Amino acid sequence: MRNRGGWWIIIVIMLLLDLYVFQVVKALTSEATEKSRLIIYSVYWTLSISAIAFLLLLPYLNMESWPKNVKNYIFATIAGLFVAKILASVFFLIDDLRRGITWILSKMFPENIDETNVNDAWNLSRSAFLSWAGVAVAGSFLGTFIYGFSNKYNYQVKKVRLNYQNLPAGFKGFKILHISDIHSGSLTYKPEVQKGVDLILAQKADLILFTGDLVNDRSTEMHDFLDVFNQLKAPKGVYSTLGNHDYGDYVNWESAAAKRTNLEELKVVHQQLGWRLLMNEHVEIESNGDKMALLGIENWGAKGNFPKYGKMNQAYPGTEKYAFKILMSHDPSHWDAEVRPNYSDIDLLLSGHTHGMQFGLETPFFKWSPVQWMYKQWAGLYEEGKQKLYVNRGFGFIGYPGRVGILPEITVIELV
């Protein structure tokens, strides 16, 4: 545990939340049979106490040895229950505030109480409505959250045609396959991952680009999937960059040397896959006698505490002679913070990182996810002047072992 004090605060909040929600559960089931109440109360407290007990015992459980899918589902279920109770509590709190205001008004103006806003039947009905509304919202969220477990390997192919006036003729119709955020440390079911790789190969792209987060933390996470992802081949090659998770920044390493070794081993993994890892550098891509520049930098994030390892001042020099340039940079916040202001001739930036938070709503006319409160560009295509940014929604997942609304993505970009 890095921060035991913070962990205890979370546990106390969970306990208080459980007690608060239970008061409403008791009120709503007051007219149920004794047997029904016993079943409801038992289920409620079994889940609540189990979640808190698990968190209390977490420092002693040696979870490093647990199967990945078991850990993922336990943590996700606890988080889902916690968020569901928070959503319900919003409605319960509104009702409590209403009742509190009514009580205060009755004390301040007792002589008018019968003539104004106290109709007992109406107040009781409205209280029941808010309580049941809270239960319905919480239940809907939890049901959707659990359903999302089934979507984590539900890969979607997004096809995008990008028109550029300055595109060399040799690249007209050139197909780029873009994937990001494999997070092999979260993957558990190899046959489903293989289906995703088969879907990638079926697109018959000219070039495959991967924009970071191959692992969650450790290079060894990729070992079980080397024979799957090394199947990725394209006529013009497979190129990759690093994401914030690839550096092992979220692990308490036994030494700085161990952390450096992990990164060097991850670079070897890219070689074993047959991918050309771009580390603040550029390469030339040729098609039908014409050439463009492909740049790739290390992770560079302008939001939160994400690191700035990327060095455009190393990757960019020498690309001035190319009429068309593509940049791979894991974090899309790089676009507004550095690329657009300082490198206006970067035609296309490819990023990932956000996963669309793996939770949201997308229709042909509307898309929403909580992640947009942090990232202005978080999924799909964005354009400013002659420059374009595409944010891939991620091939894998991390934390929550599922997807709701924002599905895992394989992007096919056709240059026209």
Backbone torsions as a table, in degrees:
resi	resn	phi	psi	omega
1	MET	NA	121.5	179.8
2	ARG	-75.8	-35.3	-174.6
3	ASN	-138.6	87.5	-177.8
4	ARG	-64.4	-36.1	179.4
5	GLY	-60.1	-45.3	178.8
6	GLY	-64.2	-36.0	179.3
7	TRP	-66.0	-40.9	178.4
8	TRP	-65.8	-35.4	177.2
9	ILE	-61.8	-42.8	178.6
10	ILE	-61.5	-43.3	-178.9
11	ILE	-64.0	-43.0	179.1
12	VAL	-63.6	-41.8	178.2
13	ILE	-61.4	-42.3	179.1
14	MET	-61.9	-42.2	-179.8
15	LEU	-64.9	-45.6	178.9
16	LEU	-62.7	-39.5	178.1
17	LEU	-63.8	-42.3	178.1
18	ASP	-60.0	-43.8	-179.2
19	LEU	-65.2	-40.4	-178.7
20	TYR	-65.7	-48.0	-179.2
21	VAL	-64.9	-35.3	-177.9
22	PHE	-63.9	-32.4	177.9
23	GLN	-61.4	-37.1	178.3
24	VAL	-73.3	-39.7	177.2
25	VAL	-57.6	-43.4	178.3
26	LYS	-62.1	-42.9	-178.8
27	ALA	-64.7	-41.3	-176.9
28	LEU	-72.7	-22.8	-178.4
29	THR	-105.8	13.9	-174.9
30	SER	-62.1	-28.4	-178.7
31	GLU	-98.3	2.9	177.8
32	ALA	-76.2	165.9	178.5
33	THR	-69.1	159.6	-179.1
34	GLU	-60.4	-39.5	179.7
35	LYS	-64.6	-42.5	179.6
36	SER	-62.8	-43.8	179.0
37	ARG	-62.4	-40.0	-179.7
38	LEU	-61.6	-43.2	179.6
39	ILE	-65.0	-46.8	-178.8
40	ILE	-62.4	-46.2	-179.2
41	TYR	-65.0	-39.1	-178.9
42	SER	-64.6	-44.9	179.2
43	VAL	-63.9	-44.4	-178.3
44	TYR	-58.6	-51.1	-174.5
45	TRP	-77.8	-26.7	174.7
46	THR	-63.0	-46.9	178.3
47	LEU	-65.0	-44.2	-176.2
48	SER	-66.6	-47.6	-178.6
49	ILE	-68.1	-36.3	178.4
50	SER	-62.7	-41.8	179.5
51	ALA	-63.7	-46.1	-179.2
52	ILE	-67.5	-41.1	178.9
53	ALA	-62.2	-39.8	178.7
54	PHE	-61.6	-44.4	-179.9
55	LEU	-66.4	-35.9	177.8
56	LEU	-65.5	-37.6	-177.0
57	LEU	-87.6	-6.7	-173.5
58	LEU	-52.2	-41.6	-178.7
59	PRO	-64.2	-15.2	-173.9
60	TYR	-111.6	6.6	-170.7
61	LEU	-93.6	-8.4	-179.9
62	ASN	49.7	56.8	-173.9
63	MET	-71.9	-9.2	176.4
64	GLU	-58.1	-29.6	-177.5
65	SER	-90.0	-4.2	-178.5
66	TRP	-77.8	149.7	173.9
67	PRO	-59.8	142.3	-176.5
68	LYS	-58.4	-43.3	-176.0
69	ASN	-66.9	-32.7	177.4
70	VAL	-64.6	-47.6	179.3
71	LYS	-60.8	-46.1	-177.9
72	ASN	-58.9	-46.4	-176.2
73	TYR	-70.5	-36.6	179.0
74	ILE	-63.7	-51.4	-178.6
75	PHE	-63.7	-40.1	-179.6
76	ALA	-65.6	-40.3	179.8
77	THR	-65.1	-42.9	177.6
78	ILE	-61.7	-44.4	179.2
79	ALA	-63.9	-40.2	179.4
80	GLY	-63.1	-43.2	177.7
81	LEU	-63.0	-41.8	-178.7
82	PHE	-62.0	-48.5	-179.5
83	VAL	-65.3	-39.3	179.1
84	ALA	-60.1	-41.9	179.6
85	LYS	-69.0	-34.2	176.0
86	ILE	-64.3	-45.1	179.2
87	LEU	-60.6	-43.9	178.2
88	ALA	-62.4	-39.9	-176.5
89	SER	-65.2	-27.1	177.0
90	VAL	-60.3	-45.3	178.7
91	PHE	-67.8	-40.7	179.8
92	PHE	-63.7	-39.2	-179.4
93	LEU	-66.8	-39.7	176.9
94	ILE	-59.3	-43.0	179.7
95	ASP	-65.9	-40.5	178.6
96	ASP	-64.3	-38.9	177.3
97	LEU	-64.5	-41.3	178.2
98	ARG	-60.6	-45.3	-178.8
99	ARG	-67.6	-35.8	178.7
100	GLY	-65.2	-42.8	179.0
101	ILE	-64.4	-41.5	178.1
102	THR	-60.9	-42.0	180.0
103	TRP	-64.8	-42.2	179.5
104	ILE	-62.9	-44.0	179.3
105	LEU	-62.8	-36.3	179.8
106	SER	-66.7	-29.8	178.0
107	LYS	-79.9	-34.8	-178.6
108	MET	-76.0	-36.2	-176.3
109	PHE	-129.3	62.5	-176.4
110	PRO	-62.6	-28.3	-176.5
111	GLU	-72.7	-20.2	-177.3
112	ASN	-104.5	1.7	-168.9
113	ILE	-62.9	-33.3	-179.0
114	ASP	-77.2	-19.9	-174.6
115	GLU	-97.9	-11.4	-173.7
116	THR	-107.3	-106.7	-164.6
117	ASN	-106.0	13.2	-177.7
118	VAL	-107.9	88.5	168.0
119	ASN	-106.8	108.1	-169.3
120	ASP	-57.5	-42.0	-178.3
121	ALA	-64.1	-42.7	-179.4
122	TRP	-65.1	-44.7	-179.7
123	ASN	-62.5	-42.5	179.6
124	LEU	-64.4	-44.0	-179.8
125	SER	-61.9	-44.9	-178.7
126	ARG	-65.6	-37.9	177.2
127	SER	-62.0	-43.4	178.9
128	ALA	-64.2	-39.4	179.9
129	PHE	-60.9	-48.8	-178.9
130	LEU	-63.6	-39.2	179.9
131	SER	-65.3	-47.6	179.2
132	TRP	-67.4	-32.7	176.6
133	ALA	-62.8	-41.9	177.2
134	GLY	-61.9	-42.8	178.5
135	VAL	-64.0	-41.4	-178.6
136	ALA	-65.4	-44.0	179.6
137	VAL	-64.5	-45.6	179.5
138	ALA	-62.3	-44.0	179.7
139	GLY	-64.6	-39.9	179.0
140	SER	-65.1	-42.7	178.7
141	PHE	-61.6	-48.3	-177.0
142	LEU	-63.2	-40.7	178.2
143	GLY	-63.6	-43.4	178.1
144	THR	-65.3	-40.4	179.7
145	PHE	-60.1	-45.2	179.7
146	ILE	-70.0	-40.0	176.7
147	TYR	-57.7	-35.7	-178.7
148	GLY	-60.1	-20.7	176.4
149	PHE	-56.4	-33.3	-176.1
150	SER	-77.4	-7.3	-175.2
151	ASN	-99.5	-1.8	-170.4
152	LYS	-66.5	-21.3	176.2
153	TYR	-114.9	20.6	-178.6
154	ASN	-89.1	71.6	-172.5
155	TYR	-66.9	136.7	178.8
156	GLN	-117.2	133.4	176.1
157	VAL	-92.7	119.9	176.7
158	LYS	-105.2	120.7	-179.3
159	LYS	-105.5	128.3	-174.8
160	VAL	-131.3	131.4	174.9
161	ARG	-107.1	124.2	-177.1
162	LEU	-114.6	124.1	-178.5
163	ASN	-99.6	128.7	178.2
164	TYR	-131.9	131.9	177.4
165	GLN	-70.7	-29.8	-175.2
166	ASN	-96.4	10.6	-179.0
167	LEU	-71.3	124.4	177.1
168	PRO	-58.2	145.6	-174.2
169	ALA	-57.6	-33.0	-178.2
170	GLY	-66.0	-14.4	-179.2
171	PHE	-104.5	5.9	176.1
172	LYS	-65.0	123.4	-177.9
173	GLY	84.3	4.8	179.6
174	PHE	-67.1	131.4	-175.9
175	LYS	-109.2	124.8	177.8
176	ILE	-112.0	127.2	174.0
177	LEU	-100.5	123.0	-175.1
178	HIS	-114.6	123.3	171.3
179	ILE	-129.2	162.2	-178.3
180	SER	-155.1	160.0	169.1
181	ASP	53.8	63.1	176.6
182	ILE	-70.0	-39.0	179.0
183	HIS	48.7	61.6	-175.6
184	SER	-60.6	-23.0	177.9
185	GLY	-66.7	-14.9	178.4
186	SER	-99.9	-19.5	-176.2
187	LEU	-71.7	138.8	-176.6
188	THR	-130.2	-25.1	-172.5
189	TYR	-115.1	98.0	-172.4
190	LYS	-59.2	-42.3	179.5
191	PRO	-58.2	-36.4	179.2
192	GLU	-70.8	-38.0	177.0
193	VAL	-64.4	-39.1	177.6
194	GLN	-59.6	-38.8	177.4
195	LYS	-60.3	-38.3	177.6
196	GLY	-64.8	-42.0	178.6
197	VAL	-66.0	-40.7	177.0
198	ASP	-61.1	-37.5	179.0
199	LEU	-66.3	-38.2	176.4
200	ILE	-61.9	-48.9	-177.6
201	LEU	-64.5	-30.9	-179.1
202	ALA	-66.7	-17.6	-179.2
203	GLN	-77.3	-17.1	177.2
204	LYS	51.5	52.9	-179.8
205	ALA	-77.1	156.0	176.4
206	ASP	-77.1	-29.1	-173.4
207	LEU	-147.1	137.7	177.0
208	ILE	-115.1	129.5	-178.7
209	LEU	-124.7	131.2	178.4
210	PHE	-119.2	125.6	-172.0
211	THR	-107.8	45.0	164.3
212	GLY	97.2	165.2	-173.0
213	ASP	65.9	62.6	174.5
214	LEU	-71.1	-34.5	-179.0
215	VAL	-126.4	171.9	172.7
216	ASN	-81.6	-43.9	-177.4
217	ASP	-149.9	-46.3	-168.7
218	ARG	-112.5	143.2	-179.7
219	SER	-62.6	-29.0	-177.6
220	THR	-66.2	-18.8	-179.6
221	GLU	-61.1	-22.6	-175.5
222	MET	-87.4	-11.7	-171.7
223	HIS	-59.0	-40.1	-178.4
224	ASP	-71.2	-13.1	-175.1
225	PHE	-117.6	8.9	179.0
226	LEU	-59.0	-41.7	-177.0
227	ASP	-75.3	-6.6	174.9
228	VAL	-93.1	-53.7	-173.8
229	PHE	-79.1	-15.9	176.2
230	ASN	-74.9	-3.4	174.9
231	GLN	-77.3	-14.8	-178.6
232	LEU	-70.0	115.8	179.7
233	LYS	-137.0	149.8	176.2
234	ALA	-150.0	150.7	-177.9
235	PRO	-53.7	-37.3	-178.8
236	LYS	-99.7	8.4	173.8
237	GLY	101.7	174.8	176.0
238	VAL	-122.9	124.8	-177.7
239	TYR	-121.6	151.5	-174.8
240	SER	-145.1	162.4	173.2
241	THR	-135.2	175.9	179.5
242	LEU	-99.2	148.1	173.0
243	GLY	-111.7	176.8	-175.1
244	ASN	-60.5	-32.7	-178.6
245	HIS	-74.6	-21.0	-174.5
246	ASP	-70.3	-16.8	-175.8
247	TYR	-86.6	-7.4	-178.8
248	GLY	72.9	24.3	-177.0
249	ASP	-70.1	-14.6	-175.0
250	TYR	-105.0	22.5	179.3
251	VAL	-123.1	140.8	172.6
252	ASN	-84.6	90.5	-178.4
253	TRP	-74.1	152.0	178.5
254	GLU	-68.3	-20.3	177.7
255	SER	-162.6	162.6	176.7
256	ALA	-64.9	-32.1	179.6
257	ALA	-65.4	-38.2	179.3
258	ALA	-64.7	-38.0	178.2
259	LYS	-66.5	-43.3	178.6
260	ARG	-63.4	-40.4	179.0
261	THR	-61.7	-40.5	178.8
262	ASN	-59.4	-43.2	-179.6
263	LEU	-66.4	-41.6	179.0
264	GLU	-64.5	-37.7	177.9
265	GLU	-67.3	-33.1	177.8
266	LEU	-67.8	-37.3	176.1
267	LYS	-61.1	-37.7	176.9
268	VAL	-65.2	-37.1	177.7
269	VAL	-59.3	-42.9	176.9
270	HIS	-58.5	-40.4	177.5
271	GLN	-64.4	-42.1	179.9
272	GLN	-64.0	-30.7	177.7
273	LEU	-75.2	-16.4	-175.8
274	GLY	85.6	18.9	-179.8
275	TRP	-98.0	142.9	176.6
276	ARG	-92.9	105.7	-179.4
277	LEU	-79.4	121.6	179.3
278	LEU	-95.9	118.9	-176.9
279	MET	-115.5	85.5	-179.4
280	ASN	57.4	53.8	-176.7
281	GLU	-153.7	176.4	177.2
282	HIS	-136.9	158.7	175.4
283	VAL	-132.1	165.6	178.8
284	GLU	-101.4	131.8	176.1
285	ILE	-112.0	130.0	-177.4
286	GLU	-114.7	141.1	177.0
287	SER	-150.3	120.6	177.6
288	ASN	51.9	40.6	176.3
289	GLY	87.4	-9.8	177.6
290	ASP	-104.0	161.6	-175.3
291	LYS	-133.1	148.3	171.9
292	MET	-136.6	167.0	179.3
293	ALA	-103.1	133.8	173.1
294	LEU	-114.3	117.6	-179.7
295	LEU	-105.6	145.8	174.9
296	GLY	-141.4	127.3	179.5
297	ILE	-120.6	161.5	174.9
298	GLU	-69.2	173.0	-174.5
299	ASN	-59.4	136.0	177.5
300	TRP	-143.2	109.1	-177.4
301	GLY	-119.0	136.6	179.5
302	ALA	-99.7	-4.0	-177.1
303	LYS	-111.3	150.5	176.6
304	GLY	57.1	-142.5	179.4
305	ASN	-108.7	26.1	-179.1
306	PHE	-69.6	142.2	-171.6
307	PRO	-73.0	159.7	177.0
308	LYS	-117.7	74.2	177.5
309	TYR	-85.6	-22.7	-175.0
310	GLY	-67.6	146.1	-178.7
311	LYS	-133.8	93.3	177.4
312	MET	-64.3	-29.4	-179.4
313	ASN	-69.1	-9.7	172.5
314	GLN	-100.8	-34.9	-176.2
315	ALA	-78.8	-33.1	-170.5
316	TYR	-79.0	-43.7	-175.9
317	PRO	-53.1	132.0	-178.0
318	GLY	101.5	-12.0	-179.9
319	THR	-92.2	-5.2	-176.0
320	GLU	-58.2	-29.8	-175.5
321	LYS	-76.3	-11.4	-177.2
322	TYR	-91.0	134.6	-179.1
323	ALA	-73.4	-20.6	-176.1
324	PHE	-137.4	136.2	-175.3
325	LYS	-137.1	136.2	174.0
326	ILE	-119.7	134.9	179.3
327	LEU	-117.3	132.5	171.3
328	MET	-102.6	118.7	179.4
329	SER	-145.4	120.8	-167.8
330	HIS	-56.3	-44.2	-171.4
331	ASP	-97.1	120.4	-176.5
332	PRO	-67.1	-17.5	177.3
333	SER	-65.3	-15.3	177.1
334	HIS	-63.2	-29.4	-175.3
335	TRP	-61.4	-55.4	-179.3
336	ASP	-73.0	-33.3	-172.7
337	ALA	-76.8	-34.5	-175.7
338	GLU	-136.9	-41.5	-172.2
339	VAL	-66.5	-54.9	-177.8
340	ARG	-64.0	-42.9	-179.3
341	PRO	-68.9	-33.7	-169.7
342	ASN	-114.6	-15.5	-177.1
343	TYR	-135.1	70.7	-172.8
344	SER	-71.8	-9.7	179.5
345	ASP	-98.3	9.2	170.1
346	ILE	-78.1	110.5	-173.0
347	ASP	-74.6	-39.3	-175.4
348	LEU	-140.8	127.7	173.6
349	LEU	-109.4	129.7	177.0
350	LEU	-110.8	127.8	-176.5
351	SER	-137.9	176.9	175.0
352	GLY	-146.2	-117.2	166.9
353	HIS	77.3	-48.1	-170.1
354	THR	-78.1	-28.8	-172.9
355	HIS	61.1	6.0	-169.7
356	GLY	59.8	21.8	-176.2
357	MET	62.0	6.0	-178.0
358	GLN	60.2	16.2	-176.2
359	PHE	-154.8	125.1	178.4
360	GLY	169.6	-159.1	-177.7
361	LEU	-139.7	129.5	177.5
362	GLU	-134.0	130.3	171.7
363	THR	-132.0	171.6	177.0
364	PRO	-60.3	-17.7	-174.9
365	PHE	-116.0	-8.1	-171.2
366	PHE	-155.8	139.5	172.3
367	LYS	-142.1	142.4	-177.9
368	TRP	-149.0	141.8	172.2
369	SER	-156.2	148.4	176.6
370	PRO	-57.7	-22.7	-177.8
371	VAL	-65.1	-20.3	-179.4
372	GLN	-69.4	-13.2	175.4
373	TRP	-72.5	-16.4	176.9
374	MET	-109.3	-37.1	-175.7
375	TYR	-115.8	123.1	177.2
376	LYS	-66.4	-41.2	176.1
377	GLN	-110.1	114.1	-171.7
378	TRP	-133.7	-13.4	178.0
379	ALA	-167.0	129.2	175.2
380	GLY	90.6	-156.3	-171.3
381	LEU	-97.2	137.9	175.3
382	TYR	-133.2	144.8	-178.1
383	GLU	-135.5	138.4	173.7
384	GLU	-139.8	109.9	-176.9
385	GLY	62.6	-127.8	-179.7
386	LYS	-89.9	-4.5	-176.2
387	GLN	-97.1	147.1	179.9
388	LYS	-131.0	148.5	176.0
389	LEU	-128.3	133.8	171.7
390	TYR	-122.1	126.7	-179.7
391	VAL	-108.1	111.3	177.6
392	ASN	-74.7	141.0	-176.2
393	ARG	-80.9	0.1	174.9
394	GLY	97.4	137.9	177.7
395	PHE	-83.1	-38.5	-177.6
396	GLY	-107.2	-152.5	-177.5
397	PHE	-154.9	162.0	176.5
398	ILE	-148.8	145.3	-177.7
399	GLY	77.8	-94.7	178.0
400	TYR	-72.8	118.1	-177.4
401	PRO	-83.2	57.0	-177.7
402	GLY	-170.7	-178.2	179.0
403	ARG	-144.8	134.8	174.9
404	VAL	-127.0	110.5	176.6
405	GLY	82.2	-42.7	-179.3
406	ILE	-104.1	99.4	-170.9
407	LEU	-90.5	158.8	179.0
408	PRO	-61.4	142.5	-165.5
409	GLU	-123.5	140.4	166.8
410	ILE	-120.6	117.4	-174.6
411	THR	-102.4	130.4	173.9
412	VAL	-114.5	113.9	-178.8
413	ILE	-105.9	122.8	176.0
414	GLU	-107.6	123.8	179.0
415	LEU	-86.8	128.2	-178.2
416	VAL	-134.0	NA	NA
